[in-house]
Amino acid sequence: MPDRPNILIVAMGHGGLAPLLRELDGGLRKRGLDSLVWAMGGSDGGIDFLRGEGLSAFAPLRDHQILNFLDKLPDTGYLPEHPRMQFYRAFEQGASPEARIGCDGLILIARWGMFIREQAMELLDLMQPAAMLVQSGVRLVEGVLADLAIEREIPLLFMEKGAFPSSVLVDEQGVGPLSLYGDPGRWESAGRKLTIEEQETLDAFRRRFRNERTSAWEQPSGGGDLHLQLGLKKKQRILFVPGQVRHDANTVLYSPCYPDNESFLRHLLAASEGLDLFIVAKPHPKESRDEAHLAQMLKGRGAWLPELNVHDALEAADLVACLNSTVGLEALVYGKPVICGAHAFWAGKEFSFDLLEDGGHPALREFLANAPAPEAKLLDPFLHHLLSEGSYGEAAGPWPNMDALAERLAGMAEQGGGDFEAAGRWMAETEARALARQEVIPADLPRRRLLPFFD
């Protein structure tokens, strides 16, 4: 039976955004809309946490099932060795006939894609959502659902974990480098002078960010003088290099020149040879690969500090170099010169040095030597727009709260809904069936239906 309009939220099932999603759900209900969370991945504890926040959340796939699937991807020769990297690259190359012929890995991914598509189509038939909010994370799932939303003319917004704590970044075009904020050609606020009130709000955020020492990722305790800790002279110039996760989509898909932290560090070491520059590098907290050998590579020229607090590094650094880490954006908030070695949504706008060519780069050495600060007239309008119009989060932030995002989604919800209760029952049954087996996808999914997924 027809129900009131509803919103489908597709999110990662790790519980980190649960408080924000709970506020969003409350705002939607206040406006007469129901919401259902389709969680992709996550642990049992993460899903329980989402439900504990009062959300109608279901997770047909859990982390152990996804990893079980990734482990079965074969080494096809042209793909990197890590299963998740195989997954991302195979998905990106999936439209190419020559890439898929004879590639068992692509067949496995096609089977998963068809399975997700069939599940999503059945859910959308029942639910008939008035709008969809899709979080970046499992890229294949994200792509399938975005395609279905476009096919069915369902209003769609993309969401990803915010660059700053307790926030999300929402965009109508995509996430990361694909978002409106990552597209220099569509960026309209560059060079616009902020009003006095806007500038005061941005400056207050900068002070709060530095004083509260918050970061996108939980940090070790810190607070000490980095020069003193390392036995460096106070005038010693420091280049801070925060690491990126090697198999993360931001590295695999958007870092064409540097596949890992080691290749990026080698380039920086070569370019800074002879300069009075001490390199302080820190691995990403989510990197699972042992990178201890990088400490030896930096010997005599720098230090590898896994337990370094990002704010201690940013306070001491004269400049920062990263692939496309959110620490690069945090460094810009500090007003530090930033080198970006890959595609990032905050790069390509003339307030960072964008290094997208491997090997010799004559301008890089000059930038390392002089470290010009980012121009406020270019940077500040971007930060203001990112915080005030693209980000949503807790009420205490400089951004609109989650109730404002609920209002935005409600404004997109023009059509009526389907049978919301039936959709919930279907999700619960689907989840139960999936958890009863270890396989991600049923073994009897017809092989003849696989190739159209890539057409």
Number of C-alpha atoms within 10 A of each C-alpha: 9 12 15 15 25 28 26 21 23 25 27 25 28 21 22 14 19 22 19 21 23 19 19 24 25 20 21 25 14 13 15 12 23 21 23 22 25 22 23 24 23 20 17 13 12 20 24 17 19 24 17 14 17 15 22 18 24 25 26 21 24 23 15 15 20 19 14 13 20 20 12 12 21 17 15 15 8 11 16 16 13 15 20 21 20 24 23 21 18 23 21 14 14 21 14 13 12 10 14 19 11 11 17 15 22 26 19 20 23 24 23 21 21 22 16 19 20 13 15 17 16 14 20 19 12 20 26 25 29 25 26 24 22 26 25 21 19 15 14 20 20 17 16 18 21 21 13 15 18 11 9 11 11 20 19 22 21 21 25 21 20 19 21 21 16 20 24 24 23 25 21 14 15 21 23 22 20 15 20 20 26 21 19 17 10 10 12 14 16 16 14 13 14 15 9 8 9 16 15 12 14 20 15 12 18 15 13 13 18 16 10 9 15 17 19 15 15 11 15 12 11 15 12 12 13 21 18 10 8 11 8 13 9 11 7 13 19 22 25 25 28 26 25 24 21 22 22 16 19 19 23 20 16 20 18 14 17 22 20 17 23 16 12 20 21 16 16 18 18 12 20 21 11 8 12 13 19 21 25 23 26 21 23 16 16 12 14 11 10 8 13 12 10 17 17 12 16 18 11 10 16 20 19 21 14 16 13 19 20 23 24 17 27 24 15 17 23 22 27 26 29 24 31 26 24 21 26 27 23 23 22 24 20 16 19 22 25 31 24 22 24 26 24 25 19 26 24 19 19 14 23 23 22 20 19 16 12 13 11 11 13 9 12 19 17 13 16 24 15 12 19 17 15 19 14 15 14 17 22 26 21 22 19 21 17 18 24 17 14 21 26 26 28 18 13 9 18 17 22 19 19 26 22 16 20 22 16 13 24 21 12 16 20 13 14 15 22 21 18 24 13 14 19 19 11 18 23 17 13 16 16 14 11 19 15 8 11 15 15 22 20 13 9 6 13 10 12 7 11 20 17 9 16 16 9
